[in-house]
């Protein structure tokens, strides 16, 4: 649709005030009042170097009784337009239900991880939308078919990028786009590369789950899978759908306004019930537009205008213009450059822009200096040439006066210059931060890091506003001799400053806090005890009096039963481990770090050193008084103190299946080391670890197959096909390089090294050392059955980790028992060997024909093994 005739409003151009009511869109008068309340009507631009504006006069078009108005803006550089309006609309405001029934397209995840209840949830929601055609995707994608012809069966792995092959999805033929997944997508880089394909369509981006999940925290749903498509689209909504209802997580474009409720900001502590409920009917009733498809090098901004990435690269001075764009748009632009493979060029342009800003500041400051004969420098030159004392005294007085005046002028000039570049510099710094995050992590779930939906909006701790240590309640706290006055009393421990805390704030750390806390980078506690009355002064000095290294905080060893104490300790832990981000998982990182210190440092030996006694007591305080909220990963069904939550999951799949081996090791060591209300023997903790090791075998082998698709015999390391096979029998290598088992050589697994990768094996060794048990006690006969079942069942990587465990668990009852924390270790050597020897199909040597021979009265062909 053409934009209409152009008419330039010279008065508004001269004022450089651009009225942007839904730039590049056509807004019906009946909806305009809603949009004015939500979107800023006026955006004031400063001076654009090498830029010009086009104002398009209001265009009226009749469509029924509605009147449409538009105001369009284009920002140009001398090298080309990089910010332009969008006025090509393929379909005007139409109810979403009409678009769904017309040529709506839905792509639904039916991989193995969706089996059962989750896929049933997805099926019901798709039926409620009434979408025209549906494709089911897993490792591949089925061709689109009418909804009534779909067979809802879960199978295969997760490769969502297969949706966008030409035989499956044609953008010109679709009127809206629905993408549904359970969120179990290992990597999203390939999916993100197709984000612009659907940017012009109204898009519903849905994470589905089984059961009633209204008490689950947002961290349980991998919404980062759909973030690339959400940021690229003009009109989109992100929803989480469970068996009870659908909840709105984010919304943008035409769907903003009074019709759909505004969801709360995504935070670390947000639970699903805090998000508004929206039904399928609510969504289907709202008007939507379909635009013309956009090029891969063009993205929508929040105000509806289009930004040409190629032209932005050529622009001579784009950042004064971009300084009017929001931080969210700047991050989206950076991600767009990553998707098209030009992130490094973007980073270089940003770096050059920072240098240019610094040079501009220096130039303006130099221009403000007064070099005339009446300025400071001119007066100094005259003073050196003064003919007599009288002239020298006069010049000296003038110099003093000029210095006082110039100091004030320089300060004003510096402030004025800083203000002029403050916004462009902030834009460039935001873009560089996003560039660094993408360079480190790509577009996967961990790519968001501190920019993630859980950490980006976390509050921050002001180090100047935290409670003083002298104000804490020290009653009941242990008393030790401090190292300054050598007097007994309540003390604090000094904590070193960390150079980088990004590894504690990314998505992996939020989910695996106990594992991340074991990192050597988190060993920040020093063996320096200071009295609480002096700790505030040492904390303000920012330097350790013992090592003279940078000091972060002094950690008070006080009772955490007191709310004021607990808040003061939490704030200091956030400053140490999170660089000031206020996030509750810091308690778990600190607890794990203390455990590692107690286990590895001689000066922290529990019971024999002052520091060890203090850390032992303080860790027990954290275990007893810090509450894990209901819906958190380690306490899914109720709010409990950490010690009770860990005991509750001791025999559950939270520990034996869903925790990493490293995290399971930390959990079991915490239960063993710090007393709980229920006493556990070494045998009970050993059984839980045995079950976790057994479950890890198919999980790790499936990961190995996924990383070695090209040649399954190329890598001979732990968890490989050859390593597992060699652990239960002798093998030989055939001409193809494949390992063939030799009949009659079956044996039991003798070591965990072939079954687990190095990091997991190290965690098991640490667990055994902590409980003072032998590694041989963790190598049980039942593991050989698990290896045999894994070789038989896991022959393809195109299944989910959960499905791999279920396949192996269903192999025999004995295998299922070894993967159960209540029964692990009960299989005997005889039972295991009998099962292994029972004509294993993978142990059969291929039958190959021998070269033909010519013999009388005999067949001319023989066979050999």
N, C-alpha and C positions, 0 to 999 in steps of 0.2 A: 504494500500500500504506500503511495507516495506521501511525502511529508506535507505537501501543499506549497503554496507560494511563500516566498521569503519576504519579510518586512523588517527592517532594522529599526529598533527603538534607540535613537541616538542619545536620548537623555539617560537611559539606563546603561548604555555602553559607557558613557562618560563617568558615571558613578561607579562603574566596575562592580555593580551589585547584580548578581545573577539570581533570578527567581527560578528555583528548581523544584517544581511540584511534580514529582515522579518523572524525572527527566527521561525522555525517550519512550514514554508510555502514554497511552490514551486513557484518560480517567473519566468515567461517566459522572455527570453532575451529581447523581444520586449517591455516589460513593466518595465524592471529593471531600465532603465534610469530615469523614472518618480519617482520610489520609492526612488532612491538615493537622489533625490532633496528634498524629504519630510521627510524621516526618517533618524536619525543619523546613520552613517555607523559604528561607532566605539564606544564601551562602555568600559571604563576602570574600572576594579574592583580592589579594595584594597585587603588586606590580608583577606581571609575568614577563620575564626577559625573553624576547623573541617570540611572544605569544599573541594571539588575537582571539576575539570572540565573535561568534555569530549568534544572534538572537532570532529565533524563528517566531513570527507573530502567531497569535492564537488562531487555531484552525478549527472551524466548526464543521461537523458532519452529522447528519441526522441518521439515527438508527432507532426506529421506534419513537418513543417519547424521550429518549436520552440525548443529552447534548455532551459532546466530547470536547475537551480542551487539552492542548499540549504546549509546552514551552521547551525548546531544545537549545542546547549549548554545545559548542565544539571548542576544545582547547587545542591550539596548533603550535608546533615549533617550526622553525625555519626549515627543518628537514622532513616534516610530515606531521599529520595529526596523530596524537596518541590518545586523546580523550575525546570521545565523540558520542552524540546521542544515538538512541536506538528507536526508530519509528516504524520499522517493518514488522507488522503484526499479521500473522497468517490467519488467526482466528480471534475475533473480538471476545469480549467477556461472555463466557459460556459456563453453565453449571458443570462442575466436574463429573457429575453422573453422565451427562451427555458425552463428554470426552471419553470416559471409560467405556461406554457401550459402543461408541463409534469405532475408533481404532486404538483403544488403549492397550498398552503392552505391559505385562508383568513378568519379571524374572525372579523365580522362587528357588531358594537353596534347598536341595533335597539330598545333600551329602549324608554320609553315614551318621554324623553327629546329630542330625535332626530326627533320627529314627524314633518312632512312637509318638508320644504326646506333643513334642515341639512341632512336628510336621502337621499334626492334626490342627494345632492352633493356626498355623499358616494357611492351611486349606480353608478353614472356616472364614478367616478374614478376607481371603481372596474372593470367596463366594459372596461375602457381604458387599464387596466393592463392585461386583458385576463387571469385571474387566473383560474386554473383548477377546484377547488371546493371551496365552500363558506359555512360558518356556520354563522347564525345570532344568537347573544347572547343578553340576557337581564337578567332576574332573573334565567333563565336556558339557555341552549345552544342547538340549533337544530343540528341534525346530518349533516355532510358535504354533500352537494349536488352540482351537476353541476350548473354553473352560470345561465343557461337558465331556471332552475326550481325554482329559488328563488323568493318568494313573498315578496316584500319590504313593510312591514307594521310595524309600531312602536308600541310596547306594553311592559308592564312589567317594572321591576326595573333594577338595575345594579349590576350583580355579575360576573365579568369577569373571575374569577377563574374556572367557570363551563366549560370554553373552553377546559380545559386540562384533562377532564375525559377520560378514555381509549376508550369509544365508540365514542368520538368526534375527538380526535387528537392522532395520533400515530407517534412519531418523526421519526421512521425508514421509514415511508411511504411518508414523505414530502420532497420536494426539495427546498422550500423557505417558508417564513412565513410573512403574512401581518396581522397586528393588527390595527383596526380602532375604534375610539371612539370619542365622542364629549367632553370628558374630565370630564363629570359630574359623577365622581366616588367618593363615600364618603370615602372609605378607600382602600388603595392599598397593605396592608400587605399580604393578601392571594394571590393576583396576583403576588407579588414579589417572593413568595415561588416557583413559577413555572418558574422563569427566566432561569434556566439552561436547561430546557427542549428544548428550541429553540436556545440555544447559538451557536450551530454548523451550523445553517441555515442562509443564507442571509435574513435579516429581515427589512421590511418596517414598521415603527411605526408611525401611522398617527393620528393627531387630525383634525377632520373636523368641519366646521362651515358654516352657511348660509350667504348669502349676500357677499358684497365686503368688506373684513376686512383689507385691506392693510394699513389703518391708525390706526388700533388697536394696543395697546401696548402688549408686550409679557405677561403681567400679566393677560390678559384676557383668556389665554389658559393654561389649567392645564397640562403642559407637564410632570410634575412629575409622572403622571400615568404610563408613558412608560419608566421612567428612569431606573428601575430595569432591564428590558429586554435589554435596550440599553447598559448598563454597562456590562451585562453578555455576550452579543453576541460578536463574533469576527468581523463580517461584519454587519453593520446596518446603517440606516438613519432614522432621525426623520423629519417628514414633517407636515406642517399645510396646509390644503386644504380648500379653500372657493369656492364660486360660480364662481370666476374669474380665479383662477390659483392655483398652488401648490408651496409652498416655502420651501426651505431646511433650517432646523434649526440646525441640527447636523449630522455628518457623521463620520464613522470610518472604519477601516479594509481595505478590498480589494477596497472599493470605494473611498478611499483617493487618491488624485492625481490631474492630470490636467483635467480629464474628467468632474468631478463634481466640481462646484465652492465651495470654502471654505466659510462657513457661518461666520458672525461676532460673537464675544463673546456675550453670553446672559447677558444682563444687565437690570437694573430697567427701563431705559428710552428707550430701544430698541423697535421700532415699526416694524410691520410685513413687511412693504415695504422695510426695510433695508436688509432683507434676500433675497438671490438670488432665482429667479424663476427657477424651473426645471420641465419639462414636463414628462409625463409618458413614452414617447419615449426615453427621455434622460436616465431614469432609466433602461428601458428594454434593452438598447443597451450596457450596461456596463458589462464586464465579471465578474463572481462571482464564488466562490468555495463553495462546500458543504463538510463539515468535518464529521468525525464520531461523534456521540453524546457523550457528556461529562458527567461524574458523577456529582451528586449533590454537592459533596465536592470538585469540581475542577472548577477553573475559568480561563478565558483568561485574560492575561495582554495586555497592549497596544501594546507591541512589537510582540505579537503572541505566546509567550510562555505560558505554563499552570502552574498554581500554585495549589499544593495539600494542601488544608486547614488543613487536618488531620496531614500531615507530618510537616507542619510549626509549629503546636502546639508542636510536639515532638522535633523539632530542638533545639540544645543546645544553639546556639548563632546566631539567624537568622537575627538580625537587622543590622549587618554590611553589610550583603548581600542585604537586603531590602533597605538599604540606597541609592542604585543605582536606585531604582524604583521611579517613579514620585508620586507626592502627589495625583493625581487623582486615580492612581492604589491603593495607600494605603487606600483611602476612599472606593474604590470598594471592597477591601479585607474585610474591617470592615463591610460593608453592607452584604457581603456574609456570614460572621459569624452570623450576625443577622438573616438572612434567615434560616440558619440551626439550630438556637436556641442555639448557643454557644457564644453569645456576652459577657456574664459574664466571661467565661473562658479567652476570648481574652483580656478583660479589666484587669484581674488579671495578665496575662502574660506581658501586657504592663507596669503595675505598677512595677512588679518585675524587668523588664528591666531598668526602670528609676533608681531604687535603685542600680542595678548592675553598671550602668554608673557612678553614684555618687561615689560608692566604688572604681571603677577603677581610677577615678580622684584623690581621696584621696590617694590611694596607690602610684600612680605615683608621686604625690607631695611629699609624705613622702620619697620616694626613692631618690628624687632630693636633699634632705637636706644633708648637709655635716656634719657628726658627727665625723670626724677625729680630731686629735689633732690640726690641723691647721684650722678647721672650727670654727664658732662662738661659738658653744656649747663646743667644746674641749678647746678653748682658755679661756672661762669662768671658766672651771674646773681648768685649770692651774693657772688662776689668783688667785683663792681662796687658792692655795698652794704656791704662790710666796714667796721666802725666803727674799727678800729685795726690797727696793724702786725702784732700777734700773730695776729689773726684772718686777716689776709691771708696770712701765712706758712703758717698751718695749711691754708687753702684751696688755696694753691698746691701744697703737698705732696700734698694729696688729688687735685688735678687731674692732676698728673704720674702718680700711681698709677692714676687712672681712665683716662687716655689709654692707658697700657700695657695695662690690662685690656681696655678697649673695642676696641683694635686687634686683639687676639687673638680677642675675641668676634665682631667684625665679619668677620674672616677665616673663622672657622668657619661663621658664618651665610651668608656669601657662597658658600662651598663646598657647604654643605648645600642652599642654594637652587639653585645651578647643577646639582647632581646630580639634583634633583627634576624639572628641565625638560630635562635633557640628551637623554633618549631622545625625548620628543615633538618637541623642536626638530630632532633629526636626521631624524625621519620627515618633518616638514614640508619641510626643506631637500632631502631626497631627492626628494620629490614635486615641488618647484619646479624642480629640475634636469631631471626628466623632462618637465615641462610646457614648459620652455624649448626642449628638443630637439624636441618634437613641434610646437611653434609654428613653429620654423624650417624643419623638413624634412618634416613630415607622417609618414605610415607607410610611405614608400618605403624603399629600401635605405639611402639616406643618412640616414634619420630617426634611426637608432640612434646615429650619431656616436660619441661617447665611451662611449655605452651599448651599442654594437654588440657582436655576438658575437665580434669580433676585438679590440676595444679595451677592452671593459669589464673584462676580467680580466687585462689587461696589468699587469705589475709596475710599480712606481714607483721613481724614483731619489731617494734621500735626499740633499739637498744638503750635509748635515753629515757624510755618510759617504763622499763621493767621495775618490779619491786626490789628494793634494796635488801640485801641479805641480812642486814641487822634487824629488819622488821619481821623476820620469820620466827615461828614458834619452834624453839629448839628442845622443848620438853620431850623426853623419851628418846632423844637422839643419842647415838653412841658417843663416847668422849675419848678422844685420843690426844696425844701431845702434838701441838703444832710445831712447825719447823722455823718459826720466826722468834717467838718468845719462849718456846719450850714449856708451855703450860698446857695442862689438860683442860679439855672443853670441847664443845661442838665445833666441827671443822668443815671446811669445804675442800674439794679437790680441784686442782687447776686443769683446764682442758685446752689443748693446743688449737690454734686456728687452722682450719682446713683450706687449702688453696682452691679446691673445686668441690662442689657438692652436687653437681648435676646427676651423678650416679645414684644419689639418694632421692631424687625428685622425679625421675622418669616413671613411666607406667610399670616397668618391671619391678622397680623398687616399691611402688605402691602395693603391688600384689605379692611380692616376695620379700617383705621387710626383714624378716628374721634371717633370710639367706644373705641379703645385702649387708646386714650388720656385721657379718663375719669377714668382710673385706678388710685387708690391712689398712686401707685408706681411712677406715673409721676407727682406728686405734688412736684416739685423741687424748686419753686420760694420762696424766703425768703423776708420778709418785711424790707429789708435793702437797703437803697438808698445811692449810692456813686457817687460823682462827676466824670464825664468822665475823668478828668485830673488825678485822683488818681486810677481809676478803673484798669488800666494796672498793677500797682504795687500790688494791692490786688489780681488780677487774678493770678499773678506769685507766690504769697505766698501759693496758694492752700488751704487756710484756711479762713473760714468766721470770720471776726473780731467781729461779734455779738454773734455767738454760738460756735465758735472754732471748728466747725465740718468741715470735708473735703469740699472744694469748687471746683466746676467744672469750671464755667466761670462767668463773669459779662455780663449780657444781656443789651446792649445799647438800650435805648428808643429813637430812632431816626427815621426820615422819611425813608420809604422804597421805595420812588419814585426814590431815588438815587441808581444806580446800585452798586457802591462801598459799600454803606451802606448795601444794601440787601445781597451782598455776605458775608460781615463780620458777619452779623446776622445769615445767613444760616450756616456758618462754626461753629459758637458757638452753635447753636441749635443741629447740628450733634454731637458735642462733648458731649453735655448734654444727649440727648435722644438716640443716636445711637452708643455711644462708638467710635465715630470718623468715622463711615461709612457714606459716602456721598450719601444720598438718598433723593429724593425730597419730599417723603411723610412725612418727618419730620415737614414740615410746618403745615400739618393737625393735627399731634399729638400735636404740641405746641399750636395751636389754641384751640383745645379741652381742653388741660390742663389749659390754661388761663381761658376759660369759666368756668370750674369747680372751679377754685380758686375764681373767682368773685362771684360765687353762694354759696360757702360754707365757706369762711373765713371772719371773722368779720373785720380783718385788711385790707381786700381788697374790702370793700363795695364801689361800684362805686359811684362817686360824693361826697362822704363824707370823704374819706381817700386819702392821697397822692398816696399810692400804687394802690388803686382802680382806681383813675383817670388815672394813667399811663398805667395800664393794659388795661383799656377800650379803650384808644386812640391807644395803640399798636396793639390790636386785630383788630381794624378797619383798621389799616395800612396793616396788613396781608391780610384781606379780600379784600382790594381794589387793592393792588399792586402785589400780588403773582398770577401767571397765572397757571391754570390747563390746560395741553396740550390736544389738540384734540385726542380722542381715549381713554382718561382716564375714569375710571368707573363713576366718578361724572360729567364728561363733554364729553360725547361720540361723539358729532357731531361738536364741534368747540372749539377752544382755547379761554378761557375766564378767567377773574379774579374770585377768589373764590366766591365773593358775587354774581356776575352775574350767575355763574355756578349753585349755589345752588337755585337761583330763577328760573332758566330754568328747573330744574328737580322737582320743587315743586309739580306739578300735574301729573308727569309722573310715569311710572312703575319703573324707576330707584329708586325712593323713596318708592313708595307704595308696590312694590313687591320684588325688588332685594336688597334693603338695609335692614339690621336688624332693629328690633324695636328700639334698643339702638342707632344705627346710625341715624335713622330717627328722634329720639328725639333731638339729638345734632344738626342736620341740621335745624330743625324748631326753636330751641332756638337761634341759631346763626342768622337766618333771623330776628327773633323778636327783638333780643337785639341790633344788629348793623345795623344802617340805610343803606338802599339800595336805588337805584334810584326809584324803585317801592315800594309803601307803601302797606302793607298787614295788614288787620284787624285780630283780634283774631279769628274771625269766619272762615276766610280763612285757617289759620294755623290749627285750630281745625278740619276742614274737611279733611285735608291731614292726620292728625293723626288718625281720625276715619277710613279712608280707609286703613291705614296701619294696624290698629288693626284687622279690618275685614279680611284682607288677611292673617294675622298671624294665625288666628284660624285653617284653614285647614292645613297650613304649620306645625304648632306646633303639631297638632294631628297626622299628618302623621309621624312625627319624633317619637312621643310617641308610635305609633303602631309598628314602626320598632324596638324600644328598648324593647318592651314587647310582642314579638312574642309568647313566650311560654304560657303565661296566660294573656289575655287582661283584666282580672278583678283583677289582683294581686295588681296593683298600683292604689291608690285612689287619687293621687295628681293632681295638675293642668294639664290641657289639656288631662287628661285621659278620657276613654270612660265613666266611671261612673260620672266624674266631669261635662262633657258636658251634659250628660243626666239629671243629677240632677239640672242643672242650668235652665232648661225650663220645668220641671215637677217633681212631686213626684215619688219616686221609691220604690220598695221593692226588697229584695234579695231572690232568689229561692234556692232550695237545692243544686244547682251546684255552688252557689256563684255569679251567674250573676245578674245584676241589671235590674229589669223589671219595665217599666213605668206604672203608674197607670192612667187609663182613667179618664178624667174629671179634671185633676190637672194641665193642661197646664198653664204656666205663662211666663213672660218676664224675660230675664236675668237681675239680680239686681246688679251684681258686675263683675269686670274684673278678679278677683282672680282665678275663676275656668278655665278661658279661656287662660291665659298666664302664662308661668313659672315665677318664682320669679324675675329673672334678667330683663326680659322684662317688668313686671309689675312695677318694681322700676323705670325703664326709663320713663314709662308713667306718674307715679306720679311726677317725676322731671319736666317733660314737663308741667303738670298742675300747679305745684307750680310756675314755671317761668312765666307763662302767667296769674297767679292769677285767675285760673278758678277752679271750683269744679270737683272732679272726677266723680260726678253724671252726669256732662255735657258730659262725654265721654262714658257713658253707654246708648246707644240709642236703641230704639225698633228693628231697623234693625239688630242688633247683634244677636237677637234671631233667625231670619231667617237664618243667616249665620251658627249658631250652628246647626239648624235643617238640613240645606243642607249638612253640614259636616258629620253629623251622617248618612245621607242617602247615600252620594256619596263616602266617604272615608272609605272603609271597608277592605282595604288591604294596607300594607306598600310597596308593590312591584310596586310603581309608583314614578315618580320623583316629587319633590316639585312643579315644574312648572305645571305639569299635574294635581296635586291635586288642585291647584288654578283654573285651567281652568274648571275642573269638577264642582266645587262648583259655579263658576261664571255662568255656563250655567244652573243652577238649575231653577231659575226664573229671570225675569227682575228686580224684587225688590232686589234680592240678588246681581245681577250684579251692580245695582245702589249703594248699600252699599259699594262695593269694588272699587268704582270710586271716585277719589278725587273731582270731580266736583259735585257729587250728593249725597255723603255720608250724612246720617242723615235725609233723606227726608221721609223714611217709617214711618207711624204712628203706634201707639199701636194697633189700631183696625185691620189694615192690617196685622201686624205681627201675632197677635193672631189667626186671621182667617186662615192663612196659617198653623200655627202650629197645630191647632185643626183638620185640614182636613185629617181624617183617616190616620195617619202616620203608615206605615207598621212596623216601629221599636217599636210602642207602643202596638202592638197586643200581648195579653197574649197567650202563647202556649195552644192548646187544648189537654188535657190529658184524657185518658179513666179512669172511676171509676172502682173499683173492681166489678166483676159481682155479682148481687143479684138475688135471686129467687123470683119472684112475679107472681101471677096468671094474665093471660091475658095481660102481659106487656113484653116489650123487656127485655132480660137478661143483657143488657149493656147500661149504660148511659154515657154521657160525661159531664165534668165540666170544667170550666175555672179556 
